[in-house]
Each structure stands twice: as C-alpha cells, then as structure tokens.
Amino acid sequence: MKLITELNDKRGQITMYRSEKDNLFYVVPNGCISKRLLQQFLKELKIANEQQIIGTMHHVVDTTKVVFANPLNPFYLQAIKKLPDIGWYIVIVPNPLLRILVYFTKWINNPDFVFKSMDECKAFLKKQDSVK
C-alpha cells in the first residue's frame, strides 16, 4: 500500500493509503477522532479526489484503533458517499457493540458494507472479483 497522507492532532491520527492492486483507498483512524481532525480528513479526501490521486476505488475505513470519536462524526462522514467515482464504502468495526451502533446509524452515513475485520473484508472483495 502506498501512503497518501497522515493527519495528526493532539490525541488522534488519520492515515490514508491506496492500493491499486486491490483497488482500495484505505483509511486508518487511530486514537481520538475529533470533529476538527475529521473535517481535516474530509478536506484532504476532497483534494485527493479532485487531483485524481484516488480515482475509482473502494473506500475502506478501519475503525479497529479508534478509542473515541465525536458523536456527530457519522453526519460528517456522509461526504464520503457524495464523492464522484466512489466504489463501495466499507467500514471495519471489530467491536460487536459498536457494530450494532453502526447498523442503527447506517441511514446517516450509509456504508455499503460493515465487516468485523480486514481479513473478512478482503475475502469478500476477492470473492466479488472472482465473480466478474
């Protein structure tokens, strides 16, 4: 995977990668994801999309390392689905309780798929590629 950028604030970090081999744009938030950090991420995401750094790729957000997130973040994440040429919007949520919360708020940020792990996500994507 190729590193695109890394955003940091006092207690959190968001790292963005892309993998042309897997056709994935991979986002790894870590620590506390504040509203300010998320807005900075969305701004960088928009720029990367406009400069065609991303292209048509599946967007995978792996929440495995998130300790805390602003409760309003799902509303801001709606911007991901509004990007042109986005493939699937996939969220990885290993915590069962948080996964239930994601399902209840799915109408807000509308991910296409929610998985327990990156392995489960990759297996699904590989299966889809073999169907084509």
N, C-alpha and C positions, 0 to 999 in steps of 0.2 A: 504494500500500500504506500502511496505517495502522500506525504504530509502537505496539506494546503496551508493551514494556519493554526495557531494556538492562541486562544484568548484567555486572559487571566484577570481576576480581581483579587481582593484580599483573601477570600475563603473558597473560591471556586475557579474552575477552569473548564474550557470547552475546546476540544481538539477536533479538527476536521481533516479527514483523509479522503482520498479517492483511489479506487482500484478499477482500472479499465478492464483488467482481466475478468473480474467478477461483475462489472457494470454497476459498481456500488459507490455511493457517496456516503461515507461512514462518519458519524458524529459521536464523540465520546465526551459527555459531560462528566465532571468529577467534582466532588465536594458539595458546596452550597451554591445553587444556581439562582442568583438574584435576578430581579427584573432587569436591572441595568446590564448584567452580563448577557442575559438572553436577548435583549434588544441589540446589543453589540454584535452578537452572533447572527441575528436576523439581518442586520445591515451588511455584514461580511458575506452572508449567504446570497443576498441580493446582488452584490457586486460580483461575486464569483459566477453567478448565473448570467449576469449581463455580459461579462467578459468571456463567457463560454468555457470557463475552467471546468465546470461541472458537466454540461451537456445533458443528454437524456440518460439519466441514471436512476436507479432505485435509491431512495434516501433511507438510511438505517440509523436510528438513534438508539444507542445502547445506554440504558439508564443504570447499569449494574453498579457504578461507582458513585451515584448521586446519594448524598447524605440528607440534603434538604433542598426543596425547590419552592419558590414563591407560589402560593396557591392560585395566582392569576396566570401563571405561565401557560396553561393549556389554551387560554384565549389568544395569547401572542403566537403560539405555535400554529394557529390557523393559517398564518402566512406561508408556511411550507407547502400546503396543498394548493396555494394560489400561484405557485411558480409555474412558468410555462415549461413544457417538455419534461415534467417530473414523471418518473416511473412510479413504482409503488412507494408509499410512505409506510415504513415498517418501524415499530417500536419494540425494543427488547426490554422486558421487565421481569427479572428473576423472582422478585418478592411476590408471593401469591396475593397478599392483601392489597398491594399497590396495583397488581394486575386487575383485580376486581374494580378498583377505583378507576383505572384507565377505561375499562369497559363501560362503566357508568357515565364517564365523561367523554366517551367516544364521539358523541354528537357535536362536541365542541371543536376538537382538533382533528377528528376524522382520520385516524391512521387506517391504512388498508389492512394491515395485519399486526398482531401483537404476539410475540414469542417469548418463551421462558429463557432462551439462551441463544448465543450467536451460532452454536452448532445446529440447533433446531432451525434457525433462520436459513443457514447455508444449505442444510438438507432440503428444505422446502424450495429454495431457489434453484438448486441443482435439479430437483425433480421437475420443476417448471421448464427449465432449459431443455431437458431431455424430451419433453412433450412436443416442443416446437418442431 
